[in-house]
Amino acid sequence: MVRTTPRIAACLLIAVLATAGGLLGGCSRNKSSRAVKAVGSTSIQPFAELLAEEFNDDQKEVYVEVQGGGSTTGLQAVEDGTANIGMCSRGLKPEEKYTPVVIAYDGVAVVVHSSNPVSNLTRQQIADMFALKVTNWNQVGGRDMPVRLITREEGSGTREAFTKMVMEATADKVIKAIKAAYHDPATMPAEVKHQLEQAQAGARITMRSITEPSNGSVKALVEGDPGAIGYMSLGQVGTEVKAVSVDGVAPSTASVLEKDPKKRYPLVRPFLFVLNGPPTAEAQKFIDFVLSKPSQDLLEKQGLVRAVMHD
């Protein structure tokens, strides 16, 4: 039998009391607080967590919990009622009949290894890379090394925004030009049909890309691979990777806000809180907090573009 000395017994008693106190404290907070659950986009998640921390520090009646999972997960969560707020990092589709609240705007940054000499790419070049039409960096002015593609998972708002603004936008120009010249597909020569098929295929990200579940994992892979290219939230780029200019415009808060189309960064998407019907009083309280001047100032300091301009 193991003997318990008075000193050990005292330490055990202190540990039990401390644990019990912590549990009681946690239960007290849960019982006295009405929880608001925000679920969805991993691009919005770190900013929502930061805001929730600020909000929870000042609140006793309402407590906000934030979870990731992707934009599609967020929409599903508000649809089935498991979340009060869905977080979505793309514009809603016509068939998605939810109420969006824009909390900020973000650029989709195209990122490469910090040693990569390429500093500017056109949207067409980027689309050609992700459609496997460009497979070596020397085809776009870089070193002789293979292009390694890092993409996001299906259901990611960042992926959907990138697909719409880069892949589909560049392919649509070719597709529309071909269809305008041949109103009747039956009159389309075989070589033109082949061009149309290639253009349609160019609107999709190749399955040979490496798929990652978050901005952080995309960033980590690009940081460690001189031949890599990926895309992620501008607000989370930091200094570990290099964000290239797109169509000659460098990504920044100023270029995202720029009114002149020629000087405006072309890859911009909204950060949304999404509601399924009227919000609860508790959810509305958090939304009002997020749209307040201090919170918008905080998001701006974190690299996002504010959704609300205050006097």
C-alpha positions as CSV (number, residue, x, y, z in Angstrom):
1,M,0.0,0.0,0.0
2,V,1.2,3.5,-0.9
3,R,1.3,5.7,2.2
4,T,0.1,9.3,1.8
5,T,2.1,11.8,3.8
6,P,0.5,14.8,5.3
7,R,2.3,17.0,2.8
8,I,1.1,15.0,-0.2
9,A,-2.5,14.9,1.3
10,A,-2.4,18.7,1.6
11,C,-1.3,19.2,-2.0
12,L,-4.0,16.8,-3.2
13,L,-6.6,18.7,-1.2
14,I,-5.5,22.0,-2.7
15,A,-5.6,20.6,-6.2
16,V,-9.1,19.2,-5.7
17,L,-10.3,22.5,-4.3
18,A,-8.7,24.5,-7.2
19,T,-10.3,22.1,-9.7
20,A,-13.7,22.3,-8.1
21,G,-13.4,26.1,-7.9
22,G,-12.6,26.3,-11.6
23,L,-15.4,24.0,-12.5
24,L,-17.9,26.0,-10.4
25,G,-16.6,29.2,-11.9
26,G,-17.1,27.8,-15.4
27,C,-20.6,26.5,-14.6
28,S,-21.5,29.9,-13.1
29,R,-20.5,31.7,-16.3
30,N,-22.4,29.2,-18.4
31,K,-25.6,29.4,-16.4
32,S,-25.6,33.2,-16.2
33,S,-24.6,33.7,-19.9
34,R,-26.6,33.2,-23.0
35,A,-24.3,31.8,-25.7
36,V,-24.1,33.0,-29.2
37,K,-22.5,30.5,-31.6
38,A,-20.7,31.8,-34.7
39,V,-19.5,29.0,-37.2
40,G,-18.0,29.0,-40.6
41,S,-15.2,30.6,-42.6
42,T,-11.6,29.9,-41.5
43,S,-10.6,33.2,-43.1
44,I,-13.0,35.1,-40.8
45,Q,-12.4,32.8,-37.8
46,P,-9.3,34.5,-36.3
47,F,-10.8,37.9,-36.6
48,A,-14.1,36.7,-35.1
49,E,-12.2,35.1,-32.2
50,L,-10.4,38.3,-31.6
51,L,-13.6,40.3,-31.5
52,A,-15.4,37.6,-29.4
53,E,-12.6,37.8,-26.8
54,E,-13.0,41.6,-26.6
55,F,-16.8,41.2,-26.4
56,N,-16.7,38.5,-23.8
57,D,-14.3,40.4,-21.5
58,D,-17.0,43.2,-21.2
59,Q,-20.0,41.0,-21.0
60,K,-21.7,38.8,-18.3
61,E,-25.1,38.2,-19.9
62,V,-23.9,37.1,-23.4
63,Y,-21.0,34.8,-24.3
64,V,-19.8,34.3,-27.9
65,E,-18.3,31.0,-29.1
66,V,-16.5,30.9,-32.5
67,Q,-15.8,27.8,-34.6
68,G,-14.3,27.3,-38.1
69,G,-15.2,24.6,-40.6
70,G,-15.5,26.7,-43.8
71,S,-18.1,29.0,-45.3
72,T,-20.4,26.1,-46.5
73,T,-20.3,24.7,-43.0
74,G,-21.3,28.1,-41.6
75,L,-24.3,28.3,-44.0
76,Q,-25.4,24.8,-43.1
77,A,-25.1,25.6,-39.4
78,V,-27.5,28.6,-39.6
79,E,-29.8,26.6,-41.8
80,D,-30.2,23.8,-39.3
81,G,-30.1,26.1,-36.3
82,T,-26.9,24.8,-34.7
83,A,-25.4,28.3,-35.0
84,N,-26.8,31.8,-34.5
85,I,-24.4,33.3,-37.0
86,G,-22.7,31.8,-40.1
87,M,-19.4,33.2,-41.2
88,C,-19.0,33.3,-45.0
89,S,-16.0,34.7,-46.9
90,R,-17.7,35.1,-50.3
91,G,-20.8,36.8,-51.7
92,L,-24.0,34.8,-51.3
93,K,-25.4,33.0,-54.4
94,P,-28.9,33.9,-55.6
95,E,-30.3,30.6,-54.3
96,E,-28.9,31.2,-50.8
97,K,-31.8,33.1,-49.2
98,Y,-30.0,34.3,-46.0
99,T,-29.5,37.7,-44.5
100,P,-25.9,38.9,-45.0
101,V,-24.2,41.5,-42.8
102,V,-20.9,42.7,-44.2
103,I,-18.5,43.1,-41.3
104,A,-15.3,43.9,-43.4
105,Y,-13.7,43.4,-46.8
106,D,-10.7,41.4,-47.6
107,G,-8.3,40.9,-50.5
108,V,-7.6,37.4,-51.8
109,A,-3.8,37.4,-51.9
110,V,-1.8,35.2,-54.3
111,V,1.2,34.1,-52.4
112,V,4.6,32.7,-53.4
113,H,7.8,31.8,-51.5
114,S,9.7,34.8,-50.3
115,S,12.7,33.9,-52.5
116,N,10.6,33.8,-55.7
117,P,11.7,36.6,-58.0
118,V,8.3,36.9,-59.6
119,S,6.5,39.9,-58.2
120,N,3.6,40.4,-60.6
121,L,1.2,38.0,-62.4
122,T,-1.8,38.6,-64.5
123,R,-5.1,36.9,-63.7
124,Q,-4.7,35.0,-66.9
125,Q,-1.3,33.7,-65.9
126,I,-2.6,32.7,-62.4
127,A,-5.6,30.9,-64.0
128,D,-3.3,29.1,-66.5
129,M,-1.2,27.9,-63.6
130,F,-4.1,26.5,-61.7
131,A,-5.4,24.9,-64.9
132,L,-2.0,23.3,-65.7
133,K,-1.4,25.4,-68.8
134,V,1.6,26.9,-67.1
135,T,3.7,24.4,-65.2
136,N,7.1,26.0,-64.9
137,W,8.0,29.4,-63.4
138,N,10.3,30.2,-66.3
139,Q,7.1,30.6,-68.4
140,V,6.1,33.7,-66.4
141,G,9.6,35.2,-65.9
142,G,10.8,33.2,-63.0
143,R,13.4,30.5,-62.4
144,D,13.5,27.1,-64.1
145,M,11.5,25.2,-61.5
146,P,8.1,23.4,-61.4
147,V,5.1,25.3,-60.3
148,R,3.5,23.5,-57.3
149,L,-0.2,24.5,-56.7
150,I,-1.7,24.9,-53.3
151,T,-5.5,25.3,-53.2
152,R,-8.3,25.3,-50.6
153,E,-10.9,22.6,-50.1
154,E,-14.3,22.4,-51.7
155,G,-16.8,24.5,-49.7
156,S,-14.1,27.1,-48.7
157,G,-15.3,30.6,-49.3
158,T,-11.8,31.6,-50.2
159,R,-11.7,28.9,-52.9
160,E,-15.1,30.0,-54.3
161,A,-14.0,33.6,-54.4
162,F,-10.7,32.7,-56.1
163,T,-12.5,30.5,-58.6
164,K,-15.0,33.2,-59.5
165,M,-12.6,36.1,-59.7
166,V,-9.7,34.3,-61.4
167,M,-10.6,31.0,-63.0
168,E,-14.1,31.8,-64.2
169,A,-13.4,35.5,-65.0
170,T,-10.6,34.7,-67.4
171,A,-12.3,31.8,-69.0
172,D,-15.6,33.7,-69.5
173,K,-13.9,36.1,-71.9
174,V,-12.8,33.4,-74.2
175,I,-16.1,31.4,-73.9
176,K,-18.2,34.5,-74.6
177,A,-16.0,35.4,-77.7
178,I,-16.4,31.9,-79.1
179,K,-20.1,31.7,-78.5
180,A,-20.6,35.2,-80.0
181,A,-18.9,34.2,-83.2
182,Y,-20.9,30.9,-83.5
183,H,-24.5,31.4,-82.4
184,D,-25.3,27.9,-83.6
185,P,-22.9,25.3,-82.0
186,A,-23.6,23.0,-85.1
187,T,-21.6,25.4,-87.3
188,M,-18.6,25.4,-84.9
189,P,-15.5,23.9,-86.5
190,A,-13.8,21.1,-84.7
191,E,-10.8,23.2,-83.7
192,V,-13.0,25.9,-82.3
193,K,-15.0,23.3,-80.3
194,H,-11.7,22.2,-78.9
195,Q,-10.8,25.8,-77.9
196,L,-14.2,26.1,-76.2
197,E,-13.7,22.8,-74.3
198,Q,-10.2,24.0,-73.2
199,A,-11.7,27.4,-72.1
200,Q,-14.4,25.7,-70.0
201,A,-11.8,23.4,-68.5
202,G,-9.7,26.4,-67.6
203,A,-12.5,27.7,-65.4
204,R,-11.8,24.8,-62.9
205,I,-8.9,24.3,-60.5
206,T,-6.9,21.2,-61.4
207,M,-7.4,18.2,-59.2
208,R,-3.6,17.9,-59.2
209,S,-3.3,20.8,-56.8
210,I,-2.5,20.2,-53.1
211,T,-5.6,20.8,-51.1
212,E,-5.4,22.5,-47.7
213,P,-8.1,23.2,-45.1
214,S,-7.1,26.6,-43.9
215,N,-5.3,29.9,-44.6
216,G,-2.7,28.8,-42.1
217,S,-1.9,25.5,-43.8
218,V,-1.7,27.2,-47.2
219,K,0.7,29.7,-45.8
220,A,2.9,27.0,-44.1
221,L,3.3,25.0,-47.4
222,V,4.1,28.0,-49.5
223,E,6.6,29.3,-46.9
224,G,8.5,26.0,-47.1
225,D,8.4,25.5,-50.9
226,P,10.3,27.8,-53.3
227,G,8.1,26.5,-56.2
228,A,4.8,26.9,-54.5
229,I,1.9,29.3,-55.3
230,G,-1.3,29.5,-53.3
231,Y,-4.0,32.0,-52.3
232,M,-5.2,33.1,-49.0
233,S,-6.8,36.0,-47.0
234,L,-4.8,39.2,-47.4
235,G,-5.3,40.0,-43.7
236,Q,-3.3,36.9,-42.7
237,V,-0.4,37.0,-45.1
238,G,2.2,38.4,-42.7
239,T,5.9,38.4,-43.6
240,E,6.6,34.7,-44.0
241,V,5.4,34.6,-47.7
242,K,5.2,37.1,-50.5
243,A,2.0,38.4,-51.9
244,V,2.4,39.2,-55.6
245,S,0.8,42.0,-57.5
246,V,-2.2,41.0,-59.7
247,D,-2.6,42.7,-63.0
248,G,0.0,45.2,-61.9
249,V,-1.7,46.2,-58.6
250,A,-0.2,45.2,-55.2
251,P,-2.6,44.0,-52.6
252,S,-3.1,46.4,-49.7
253,T,-5.8,48.1,-47.7
254,A,-5.4,51.2,-49.9
255,S,-5.7,49.3,-53.2
256,V,-8.7,47.4,-52.0
257,L,-10.4,50.7,-51.2
258,E,-9.2,52.5,-54.4
259,K,-12.1,53.9,-56.5
260,D,-10.2,54.0,-59.8
261,P,-10.7,50.6,-61.4
262,K,-7.2,50.7,-62.9
263,K,-5.6,51.2,-59.5
264,R,-7.9,48.9,-57.5
265,Y,-6.8,45.5,-56.4
266,P,-8.9,43.1,-58.5
267,L,-9.4,40.2,-56.0
268,V,-11.7,41.6,-53.2
269,R,-14.4,39.7,-51.4
270,P,-16.8,40.5,-48.5
271,F,-16.5,39.0,-45.0
272,L,-20.1,38.2,-44.0
273,F,-22.0,37.3,-40.9
274,V,-25.0,35.4,-42.2
275,L,-28.4,35.1,-40.5
276,N,-31.3,32.7,-41.2
277,G,-34.2,35.0,-40.2
278,P,-34.2,37.7,-37.6
279,P,-31.3,37.5,-35.1
280,T,-31.8,36.8,-31.5
281,A,-31.3,39.8,-29.1
282,E,-27.9,38.2,-28.1
283,A,-26.7,37.7,-31.6
284,Q,-27.7,41.3,-32.5
285,K,-25.8,42.6,-29.5
286,F,-22.6,40.9,-30.9
287,I,-23.2,42.1,-34.4
288,D,-23.7,45.7,-33.2
289,F,-20.4,45.3,-31.3
290,V,-18.6,44.1,-34.4
291,L,-19.9,47.1,-36.5
292,S,-19.0,49.6,-33.8
293,K,-16.1,52.0,-34.3
294,P,-13.7,50.3,-31.9
295,S,-14.2,46.9,-33.5
296,Q,-14.0,48.3,-37.0
297,D,-10.8,50.1,-36.0
298,L,-9.4,46.8,-34.6
299,L,-10.2,44.9,-37.9
300,E,-8.5,47.7,-39.9
301,K,-5.4,47.3,-37.7
302,Q,-5.5,43.6,-38.5
303,G,-5.2,44.2,-42.2
304,L,-8.9,44.2,-43.2
305,V,-10.9,47.0,-44.9
306,R,-13.6,48.3,-42.6
307,A,-17.3,47.8,-43.6
308,V,-18.6,50.9,-41.7
309,M,-17.1,54.4,-41.8
310,H,-17.6,56.2,-38.6
311,D,-17.3,60.0,-38.0
